[in-house]
């Protein structure tokens, strides 16, 4: 979403999307919102469209369709406990966030996540995120009192690659660590990613990977872009994403996703810029 579908203010042209969605619906083509964001934020962003699109939240772990969760792959509490203990001496620079639908728990010594960044999100959405934060003396206490469904880190951008590599090396048998951009690093159950989630959705519908249009800008999109027959890196995407995608779409600021879909609906060929 951020850096792919949403503009720099964390918004999208709702009237233009409505026109595109009507055409997709007329042809029986599903629109899947595949994002590293939580379901709660996606439902807020797509208020008014929530029964017309499919939601694949938390980087492929949570599939939600027409008011119901179809599947939700979560980390086991024992794995989250290991993460807490492994990084407890570095909480002042590595902000570990463990969460559920209601609250986000962080160590009281950790910095405020996403403070001072250029995150493509409205002030209201960022404040809503912060309002969910509960600071604890010991993060392990949250494991005793509630069900935790997600774990992620927020770190400085220059620390992201090192953290991803370390997590995948130390916990690689149980965790798949991936960055969603802006210093965010999600901890997913091994084998779970956007491509896995999209495949679970499309198989029962009889839709092949070769018929999928997919868009991305960050490393959490790599598997999806490798999977899709028509894969687009946004013009603002990372070099790694552009190397994997077949085609280049206009930037998120220029509503590149909608522009490409509109071209497809008009019968135009894939983008002329490819890799």
Secondary structure, 3 states (H helix, E strand, C coil): CECCCECCCCCCCHHHHHHHHHHHHHCCCCCEEECCCCHHHHHHHCCCCCCCCEEEEHHHCEEEECCEEEEECCCCHHHHHHHHHHHHHHCCCCEEEEECCCCEEEECCCCCCCCCCCCCCCHHHHHHHHHCEEEECCCHHHHHHCCCCEEEEECCHHHHHHHHHHHHHHCCCCEEEEEEECCEEEEEECCCCHHHHHHHHHHCCCCCHHHCEEEECCHHHHHHHHHCCEEEEECCCCHHHHHHCCEEECCHHHCHHHHHHHHHHCCCCCCCCEC
